[in-house]
Amino acid sequence: MDSQLRALAEPHRRQILELVRDQELAAGEIATHFEVTRPAISQHLTVLKEAGLVVERRDGVRRMYRAEPSGLAGLKQFVDRFWATSLGRLAEQAESEAAGLAGAEAANDRHR
């Protein structure tokens, strides 16, 4: 998970991942979306590949890249644990507030 977090910490890499999320693109096609050098894009792609976030396929002399969803699985599980805890706390708070409101309404009804 650490390599995925480090890879995603760089904005260009997140943008690259978005570009190849739903389609396979050649490195040159990816580079056209950025105002950085092709070698810089190549380095970003290498970091993403080593982190397991993209896969590379050779098509003749071209290198094709696409997102690897399973590369985010560990990170997703980590974040989901926080999300589930937050949802549980939110549900508890809502239930507590609902019970408090119901009790307050019942007390008001008795005083009327």
C-alpha positions as CSV (number, residue, x, y, z in Angstrom):
1,M,0.0,0.0,0.0
2,D,2.9,2.4,0.7
3,S,4.1,2.3,-2.9
4,Q,0.5,3.0,-4.2
5,L,0.2,6.0,-1.8
6,R,3.6,7.4,-2.9
7,A,2.7,6.9,-6.6
8,L,-0.7,8.7,-6.1
9,A,0.9,11.5,-4.1
10,E,2.1,13.1,-7.4
11,P,-0.7,15.0,-9.3
12,H,0.5,14.0,-12.8
13,R,0.4,10.3,-11.8
14,R,-3.2,10.7,-10.6
15,Q,-4.1,12.3,-13.9
16,I,-2.4,9.5,-15.9
17,L,-4.3,7.0,-13.9
18,E,-7.6,8.8,-14.8
19,L,-6.6,8.8,-18.5
20,V,-6.0,5.0,-18.6
21,R,-8.9,4.1,-16.2
22,D,-11.3,3.2,-19.0
23,Q,-9.1,2.8,-22.0
24,E,-5.7,1.6,-23.0
25,L,-3.4,4.4,-24.3
26,A,0.1,4.5,-25.7
27,A,2.7,6.4,-23.8
28,G,2.9,9.0,-26.5
29,E,-0.9,9.5,-26.4
30,I,-0.6,10.0,-22.6
31,A,2.2,12.5,-23.0
32,T,0.0,14.7,-25.3
33,H,-2.2,15.5,-22.3
34,F,0.7,17.1,-20.4
35,E,3.1,20.0,-20.7
36,V,6.1,17.9,-19.5
37,T,8.7,15.9,-21.4
38,R,8.0,12.4,-22.7
39,P,10.9,11.1,-20.5
40,A,9.1,12.6,-17.5
41,I,5.8,10.8,-18.5
42,S,7.8,7.6,-19.0
43,Q,9.2,8.0,-15.4
44,H,5.7,8.5,-14.1
45,L,4.4,5.5,-15.9
46,T,7.3,3.4,-14.5
47,V,6.4,4.5,-10.9
48,L,2.7,3.6,-11.6
49,K,3.7,0.3,-13.1
50,E,6.0,-0.6,-10.2
51,A,3.2,0.3,-7.7
52,G,0.9,-2.1,-9.6
53,L,-1.5,0.6,-10.6
54,V,-1.0,0.3,-14.4
55,V,-0.1,-2.6,-16.6
56,E,2.0,-2.3,-19.7
57,R,1.6,-4.2,-23.0
58,R,3.9,-4.1,-26.0
59,D,2.3,-3.5,-29.4
60,G,5.2,-3.5,-31.8
61,V,7.3,-0.6,-30.8
62,R,4.6,1.1,-28.8
63,R,4.0,0.6,-25.1
64,M,0.3,0.5,-24.2
65,Y,-0.9,1.3,-20.7
66,R,-4.1,0.7,-18.8
67,A,-5.2,1.0,-15.2
68,E,-4.9,-2.1,-13.0
69,P,-7.9,-1.9,-10.6
70,S,-6.6,-4.7,-8.4
71,G,-3.6,-2.4,-7.7
72,L,-5.9,-0.2,-5.6
73,A,-7.4,-3.1,-3.6
74,G,-5.2,-2.7,-0.6
75,L,-5.7,1.0,-0.5
76,K,-9.4,0.6,-0.9
77,Q,-9.6,-1.8,2.0
78,F,-7.6,0.6,4.2
79,V,-9.9,3.5,3.4
80,D,-13.1,1.4,3.6
81,R,-12.2,0.6,7.2
82,F,-12.3,4.3,8.1
83,W,-15.4,4.8,6.1
84,A,-17.2,1.9,7.8
85,T,-16.2,3.2,11.2
86,S,-17.4,6.7,10.3
87,L,-20.7,5.4,9.1
88,G,-21.1,3.4,12.3
89,R,-20.5,6.4,14.4
90,L,-22.9,8.5,12.3
91,A,-25.6,5.9,12.7
92,E,-25.1,5.7,16.4
93,Q,-25.3,9.5,16.7
94,A,-28.5,9.6,14.5
95,E,-30.1,6.9,16.7
96,S,-29.1,8.8,19.8
97,E,-30.5,12.0,18.6
98,A,-33.7,10.4,17.4
99,A,-34.2,8.8,20.8
100,G,-33.6,12.1,22.4
101,L,-36.1,13.9,20.2
102,A,-38.7,11.2,20.9
103,G,-38.1,11.5,24.6
104,A,-38.4,15.3,24.4
105,E,-41.6,15.1,22.4
106,A,-43.1,12.6,24.9
107,A,-42.2,15.0,27.8
108,N,-43.8,17.9,26.0
109,D,-46.9,15.9,25.5
110,R,-47.1,15.1,29.2
111,H,-46.8,18.8,30.1
112,R,-49.5,20.0,27.8
